[in-house]
Amino acid sequence: MSSQNYYQERIDTFEKELAILKKQSLLLSWMRLTSFLAFVGFLILFFVVGRYSVVMIFSLLSLGALMVLVNLNLRLEDRITLISYKIQVNRNELLFLAHNYAERDTGSGFASINPYLANDFDLFGNGSLYQYLNRCTTRSGSIAFAKALCNQEKDSATIREKQAAIKELSSRNDFIQNFQANGMSTPENGHEAMALQSWLSEPSEKKSFVRKVAVILGVINVLWMILAAIQILTWGSVFIPLVISLWMVSRQIRPIAKAHSQLENISKTFVKYTTLFKLIEEEDFQSDYLRNLRQKLLSGESTASRSLYSLFRILALFDIRDNILLAFVLNAVFLFDIHTYYLLMQWKVRHKDEVNGWFSAMAEMEVLMSFATFAFNNRDTIAYPSISDNNFKIDVAEMGHPLLHPDVRVNNSVSIAGAPSIQIITGANMAGKSTFLRTVVVNLILAMNGSPVPAKSFDFTPCDIFSSIKIQDSLSNNESYFYAELIRLKQIIEHVQRHPRTLVILDEILRGTNTKDKQTGSLGLLEKLISLNAMVIIATHDLVIGELEQKYPVCVTNHCFEVELTDNQLFFDYKLKPGISTKLNASFLMKKMQIID
């Protein structure tokens, strides 16, 4: 079954289920109304006709039925919401299959994680890799996914483990869609996990003595009121212990109010996190990487979902403070705020060292699910890369750019092996040089995350990636374009000296100087990189650069993208060919557009 048919069938199934649930909801609404009217009617009958116990029993039974029906309706509405979001998840995937994702989050705010890589290879922004691949529904997951794109895994063993995890998840669409639908059901403000971490990082206060005093005062208050009720003490005297209790609570009000203000706005979101943690905890994973992530939620005395739910219950008690009258009575009699704050501190001491692991595991799971969804959607056109641990190599067959629709994508093969290795790509304007550079790097990024890539085969060595493509000048730093480019090239040289296993990507370097100077500088840079045993792919219009192959035949190879002129029209096949390009198109296009005669 094709991915498109799969998602459409799920939409049809869920829509049928949703229609049934809505009918049930309507029926429950009428039943709730009937129960309410019965309760009121029997109550009126009790007072008007006569105080018959049987009438009161029917009234109470009607009230009980109403409460049960209200609870059933709340659960039913939750199911309706979840099914609605599952429909939306599948509709979104149909849009992704059509490469229609312009409305999705662009992730532009994450470009600062690795500015050069993000800018040169369109990792973020409109039509970006992030926008196409990201399926995270939590803020922490989105951040982790952005970091995964910018900072790739280099350890071969870890990459293989991630591959196995992504393969497994790509066959668990029910789990992924349940996770996504539940994640969508409760919106975040983006700062919930940060607020929780901020509170956890503060020193825990020892309130055991205060809590013992609060217990004693609460017992005294209750006994005092009992004695007043049986007239051993006067009711006026009850104010003595109550005032003392309120004074005791007031002495602790500052830390209590601070904790409440830090956590009150995020407590409802914890229910969402609780559900997401529980989904992971209950899934029976087979791959080691997924098992280890799941284990992070099971460590300690309780699971992450139960622990977080207990925090939600404590914070729900704190919300009573919003009811001033009720809070006044509970604090005066039982010193309620002190007891609640003590429970909160106990939770903090018990779990503060575990929370980071919980959220990092959930975020990593979302990252893997994003790549797994890509794998499922493109399962007929992808391959899981094989990893070479020894000498550097990139050996790919029929590789395409994942952001291009398979119907229009032109695939290419390339082989880079050993160090040093210089691949010189020449070609006319718009022939495909820059797209090819982006294709190589984007697929390397996917491969080092354990993801499959759009290729027939892909054999590679994990490496650093450094590039000089979209250099920008800086007025604030008084830097010209040319000077900014020189700074970047210096950074590349220094990085290669420290980290020899680095792939260097260059596109039309030294554009800010004259032709002769550009040629001299480009040749000098490439010879410097050869001396450092670097791996380089450079795209250029300068055919003189291609002459390096004659000087360094062992490590320099020329490839090109050619353009053909047929019936006064330019034809691009976007296929990589051996050799140096000999055809230009700039003057032809300028004449065709009547820019020049």
PyMOL commands that set and color helices and strands:
alter all, ss='L'
color gray80, all
select helices_A, chain A and resi 3-48+53-97+108-113+115-120+129-133+139-150+156-169+173-185+192-201+208-229+235-251+253-282+288-296+304-322+324-334+336-351+355-377+433-448+481-498+515-531+543-551+586-592
alter helices_A, ss='H'
color red, helices_A
select strands_A, chain A and resi 386-387+393-399+412-417+421-427+457-460+464-468+502-507+535-540+556-566+569-578
alter strands_A, ss='S'
color yellow, strands_A
deselect
rebuild
show_as cartoon
